[in-house]
Amino acid sequence: MLSVFWTPYDPLAVDSAARFAAPTLQHLLGTDQLGRDVLSNVIEGARTSLLAAFAATVIAITIGAALGTASAVAPRWLDGLLSAVVTAVVALPALLLALVLAAARGPSTSTAVVAIGIAAGASVAAVTRFEAAAIVRAPYVLASRFSGASTALVVRRHVLRNLVPTLAVQSSGAASIAIVAESTLSYLGLGTPPPTPSWGRMLAATQQYLLVHPLLTLWPAVFVCLAVLGFNLLGDGLRERLDPTLAHYR
């Protein structure tokens, strides 16, 4: 989000006299093949990737929570149908599904975000359905239903409230998947269109200089890895903090 407030230089400013400059105090990460400041492009690319990941995660959590909860409280035939659909989607790698959807709709940031959100949402739905079904079968929930509570009330008061820890952990996992997927789609030309900087497009644009100027390709790759690692560590921390079954390990 740093790029919302500050970048050292205009990420799109071309300076042909400063092409392939090594890292200096003036350009901390050097310049690329067009003389653009690499640090500015990395920061701007972070905004693109993180905003796309946030939007895709919101879509994934919304779809996953809705389908998982609906499947847990639905009649058996509908539960079986929803579970079959979710299982079929989960069987496909999320990145492959996002790639197919993005290729069908054409390259754009919004298409990539929706495709990634749908792909990741299926995995969230599978986990959410399992957790929601366990909550629905809990004695206090059964007592609430026997006392006359409607399905909508049970979902609102008991199921969704108790799913918050699970969804919090799932959101960090979905965000890491979204960053990798967005970078991959942009690398293949199916994600964020030019001239908007993104980590995936930086990788695609600099790969031909890998042997001569390896740092140009290294920097966006490093930041993709750091972002994914950060979200995975966040998910592990949330799981340890919010999952009572792990309390004795702390």
NUPAFI-703252 format. One record per residue (C-alpha): residue number from 1; x, y, z negated. Coordinates in steps of 0.05 Angstrom, whole numbers, plus 5000, padded with zeros to 4 digits. Example, Ala and Ser with C-alpha at 12.3 -4.5 7.8 and 13.67 -1.06 7.14 Angstrom:
+------+------+------+------+
: resi :    x :    y :    z :
+------+------+------+------+
:    1 : 5246 : 4910 : 4844 :
:    2 : 5273 : 4979 : 4857 :
+------+------+------+------+
end
This chain:
+------+------+------+------+
: resi :    x :    y :    z :
+------+------+------+------+
:    1 : 5000 : 5000 : 5000 :
:    2 : 5062 : 5044 : 4996 :
:    3 : 5053 : 5064 : 5069 :
:    4 : 4988 : 5099 : 5053 :
:    5 : 5028 : 5152 : 5017 :
:    6 : 5099 : 5148 : 5044 :
:    7 : 5145 : 5120 : 5096 :
:    8 : 5216 : 5145 : 5107 :
:    9 : 5203 : 5159 : 5181 :
:   10 : 5146 : 5155 : 5231 :
:   11 : 5143 : 5080 : 5245 :
:   12 : 5128 : 5094 : 5319 :
:   13 : 5181 : 5147 : 5329 :
:   14 : 5230 : 5124 : 5383 :
:   15 : 5303 : 5147 : 5382 :
:   16 : 5342 : 5115 : 5440 :
:   17 : 5407 : 5144 : 5413 :
:   18 : 5400 : 5104 : 5349 :
:   19 : 5384 : 5035 : 5377 :
:   20 : 5408 : 4975 : 5336 :
:   21 : 5438 : 5019 : 5282 :
:   22 : 5466 : 4980 : 5222 :
:   23 : 5437 : 4992 : 5153 :
:   24 : 5460 : 5059 : 5125 :
:   25 : 5436 : 5109 : 5073 :
:   26 : 5397 : 5143 : 5128 :
:   27 : 5364 : 5079 : 5153 :
:   28 : 5366 : 5029 : 5095 :
:   29 : 5347 : 4969 : 5138 :
:   30 : 5376 : 4996 : 5203 :
:   31 : 5338 : 5010 : 5268 :
:   32 : 5308 : 4965 : 5320 :
:   33 : 5315 : 4958 : 5395 :
:   34 : 5278 : 5024 : 5406 :
:   35 : 5313 : 5062 : 5352 :
:   36 : 5254 : 5059 : 5304 :
:   37 : 5268 : 5056 : 5230 :
:   38 : 5260 : 4984 : 5208 :
:   39 : 5242 : 5000 : 5136 :
:   40 : 5185 : 5046 : 5159 :
:   41 : 5159 : 4990 : 5204 :
:   42 : 5164 : 4938 : 5148 :
:   43 : 5126 : 4983 : 5100 :
:   44 : 5073 : 4999 : 5152 :
:   45 : 5070 : 4925 : 5170 :
:   46 : 5058 : 4909 : 5097 :
:   47 : 4997 : 4954 : 5097 :
:   48 : 4970 : 4919 : 5159 :
:   49 : 4983 : 4849 : 5131 :
:   50 : 4959 : 4863 : 5061 :
:   51 : 4895 : 4899 : 5083 :
:   52 : 4880 : 4842 : 5131 :
:   53 : 4894 : 4791 : 5076 :
:   54 : 4849 : 4829 : 5027 :
:   55 : 4791 : 4833 : 5077 :
:   56 : 4799 : 4760 : 5097 :
:   57 : 4801 : 4739 : 5024 :
:   58 : 4737 : 4776 : 5009 :
:   59 : 4703 : 4740 : 5067 :
:   60 : 4732 : 4673 : 5045 :
:   61 : 4710 : 4681 : 4972 :
:   62 : 4641 : 4705 : 4993 :
:   63 : 4631 : 4647 : 5041 :
:   64 : 4662 : 4596 : 4993 :
:   65 : 4622 : 4618 : 4932 :
:   66 : 4557 : 4620 : 4971 :
:   67 : 4565 : 4552 : 5005 :
:   68 : 4595 : 4518 : 4944 :
:   69 : 4541 : 4543 : 4897 :
:   70 : 4484 : 4529 : 4946 :
:   71 : 4510 : 4459 : 4956 :
:   72 : 4514 : 4445 : 4881 :
:   73 : 4442 : 4466 : 4866 :
:   74 : 4410 : 4445 : 4932 :
:   75 : 4369 : 4381 : 4943 :
:   76 : 4410 : 4319 : 4957 :
:   77 : 4398 : 4320 : 5032 :
:   78 : 4419 : 4393 : 5039 :
:   79 : 4478 : 4381 : 4993 :
:   80 : 4500 : 4324 : 5038 :
:   81 : 4492 : 4367 : 5100 :
:   82 : 4531 : 4426 : 5072 :
:   83 : 4585 : 4380 : 5045 :
:   84 : 4593 : 4347 : 5113 :
:   85 : 4600 : 4414 : 5148 :
:   86 : 4651 : 4439 : 5097 :
:   87 : 4690 : 4373 : 5100 :
:   88 : 4693 : 4377 : 5175 :
:   89 : 4719 : 4448 : 5174 :
:   90 : 4769 : 4433 : 5119 :
:   91 : 4796 : 4374 : 5159 :
:   92 : 4821 : 4425 : 5210 :
:   93 : 4882 : 4465 : 5189 :
:   94 : 4860 : 4536 : 5171 :
:   95 : 4912 : 4566 : 5217 :
:   96 : 4889 : 4523 : 5276 :
:   97 : 4816 : 4543 : 5265 :
:   98 : 4835 : 4616 : 5260 :
:   99 : 4876 : 4609 : 5323 :
:  100 : 4817 : 4579 : 5362 :
:  101 : 4768 : 4632 : 5338 :
:  102 : 4817 : 4689 : 5352 :
:  103 : 4832 : 4662 : 5422 :
:  104 : 4758 : 4657 : 5437 :
:  105 : 4742 : 4728 : 5415 :
:  106 : 4805 : 4762 : 5440 :
:  107 : 4861 : 4798 : 5403 :
:  108 : 4841 : 4848 : 5350 :
:  109 : 4851 : 4859 : 5276 :
:  110 : 4778 : 4850 : 5259 :
:  111 : 4774 : 4785 : 5299 :
:  112 : 4835 : 4758 : 5263 :
:  113 : 4807 : 4778 : 5195 :
:  114 : 4740 : 4744 : 5208 :
:  115 : 4773 : 4681 : 5236 :
:  116 : 4820 : 4675 : 5177 :
:  117 : 4763 : 4689 : 5128 :
:  118 : 4720 : 4634 : 5157 :
:  119 : 4777 : 4584 : 5159 :
:  120 : 4799 : 4598 : 5087 :
:  121 : 4726 : 4601 : 5064 :
:  122 : 4715 : 4527 : 5078 :
:  123 : 4771 : 4508 : 5030 :
:  124 : 4744 : 4554 : 4977 :
:  125 : 4674 : 4524 : 4987 :
:  126 : 4701 : 4453 : 4976 :
:  127 : 4733 : 4472 : 4909 :
:  128 : 4674 : 4516 : 4888 :
:  129 : 4623 : 4461 : 4903 :
:  130 : 4660 : 4413 : 4857 :
:  131 : 4665 : 4463 : 4800 :
:  132 : 4593 : 4488 : 4809 :
:  133 : 4567 : 4416 : 4808 :
:  134 : 4603 : 4403 : 4742 :
:  135 : 4573 : 4467 : 4713 :
:  136 : 4502 : 4449 : 4736 :
:  137 : 4508 : 4381 : 4701 :
:  138 : 4532 : 4412 : 4636 :
:  139 : 4485 : 4399 : 4577 :
:  140 : 4471 : 4473 : 4562 :
:  141 : 4452 : 4485 : 4635 :
:  142 : 4407 : 4424 : 4636 :
:  143 : 4374 : 4449 : 4572 :
:  144 : 4364 : 4517 : 4605 :
:  145 : 4330 : 4485 : 4665 :
:  146 : 4286 : 4441 : 4621 :
:  147 : 4264 : 4504 : 4584 :
:  148 : 4237 : 4532 : 4649 :
:  149 : 4295 : 4573 : 4677 :
:  150 : 4292 : 4581 : 4752 :
:  151 : 4348 : 4559 : 4798 :
:  152 : 4364 : 4632 : 4814 :
:  153 : 4370 : 4648 : 4740 :
:  154 : 4415 : 4587 : 4727 :
:  155 : 4460 : 4606 : 4785 :
:  156 : 4465 : 4679 : 4763 :
:  157 : 4471 : 4668 : 4688 :
:  158 : 4512 : 4604 : 4685 :
:  159 : 4542 : 4581 : 4751 :
:  160 : 4571 : 4645 : 4780 :
:  161 : 4594 : 4670 : 4713 :
:  162 : 4633 : 4607 : 4700 :
:  163 : 4661 : 4605 : 4770 :
:  164 : 4698 : 4671 : 4761 :
:  165 : 4764 : 4638 : 4737 :
:  166 : 4762 : 4588 : 4795 :
:  167 : 4748 : 4642 : 4846 :
:  168 : 4803 : 4686 : 4818 :
:  169 : 4854 : 4630 : 4828 :
:  170 : 4826 : 4613 : 4896 :
:  171 : 4830 : 4685 : 4918 :
:  172 : 4906 : 4686 : 4909 :
:  173 : 4913 : 4623 : 4949 :
:  174 : 4868 : 4650 : 5004 :
:  175 : 4909 : 4714 : 5006 :
:  176 : 4974 : 4676 : 5017 :
:  177 : 4941 : 4635 : 5072 :
:  178 : 4914 : 4699 : 5103 :
:  179 : 4982 : 4732 : 5105 :
:  180 : 5014 : 4672 : 5141 :
:  181 : 4955 : 4666 : 5189 :
:  182 : 4953 : 4741 : 5205 :
:  183 : 5028 : 4741 : 5217 :
:  184 : 5022 : 4680 : 5262 :
:  185 : 4964 : 4708 : 5302 :
:  186 : 5001 : 4774 : 5311 :
:  187 : 5064 : 4737 : 5331 :
:  188 : 5024 : 4700 : 5385 :
:  189 : 4990 : 4765 : 5408 :
:  190 : 4922 : 4747 : 5380 :
:  191 : 4923 : 4790 : 5318 :
:  192 : 4938 : 4863 : 5306 :
:  193 : 4946 : 4897 : 5374 :
:  194 : 5002 : 4946 : 5390 :
:  195 : 5024 : 4998 : 5373 :
:  196 : 5003 : 4984 : 5301 :
:  197 : 5063 : 4953 : 5265 :
:  198 : 5054 : 4884 : 5234 :
:  199 : 5103 : 4833 : 5208 :
:  200 : 5082 : 4782 : 5260 :
:  201 : 5091 : 4830 : 5318 :
:  202 : 5159 : 4851 : 5290 :
:  203 : 5180 : 4778 : 5292 :
:  204 : 5156 : 4770 : 5363 :
:  205 : 5189 : 4834 : 5387 :
:  206 : 5257 : 4820 : 5356 :
:  207 : 5265 : 4745 : 5366 :
:  208 : 5303 : 4755 : 5431 :
:  209 : 5357 : 4792 : 5392 :
:  210 : 5363 : 4738 : 5339 :
:  211 : 5433 : 4717 : 5356 :
:  212 : 5460 : 4787 : 5367 :
:  213 : 5422 : 4827 : 5314 :
:  214 : 5394 : 4774 : 5265 :
:  215 : 5373 : 4826 : 5213 :
:  216 : 5318 : 4852 : 5258 :
:  217 : 5282 : 4785 : 5254 :
:  218 : 5304 : 4770 : 5183 :
:  219 : 5271 : 4830 : 5149 :
:  220 : 5198 : 4816 : 5169 :
:  221 : 5208 : 4742 : 5156 :
:  222 : 5235 : 4756 : 5086 :
:  223 : 5176 : 4801 : 5069 :
:  224 : 5125 : 4750 : 5094 :
:  225 : 5158 : 4698 : 5049 :
:  226 : 5160 : 4746 : 4989 :
:  227 : 5087 : 4764 : 4998 :
:  228 : 5066 : 4691 : 5001 :
:  229 : 5110 : 4673 : 4942 :
:  230 : 5081 : 4731 : 4902 :
:  231 : 5009 : 4710 : 4914 :
:  232 : 5026 : 4637 : 4898 :
:  233 : 5059 : 4657 : 4833 :
:  234 : 4999 : 4701 : 4817 :
:  235 : 4953 : 4641 : 4829 :
:  236 : 4995 : 4597 : 4783 :
:  237 : 4994 : 4651 : 4729 :
:  238 : 4919 : 4659 : 4734 :
:  239 : 4909 : 4584 : 4732 :
:  240 : 4951 : 4577 : 4669 :
:  241 : 4917 : 4636 : 4637 :
:  242 : 4845 : 4620 : 4655 :
:  243 : 4843 : 4543 : 4656 :
:  244 : 4830 : 4518 : 4585 :
:  245 : 4854 : 4448 : 4603 :
:  246 : 4924 : 4476 : 4611 :
:  247 : 4925 : 4511 : 4544 :
:  248 : 4966 : 4456 : 4510 :
:  249 : 5022 : 4466 : 4562 :
:  250 : 5032 : 4539 : 4543 :
+------+------+------+------+
end
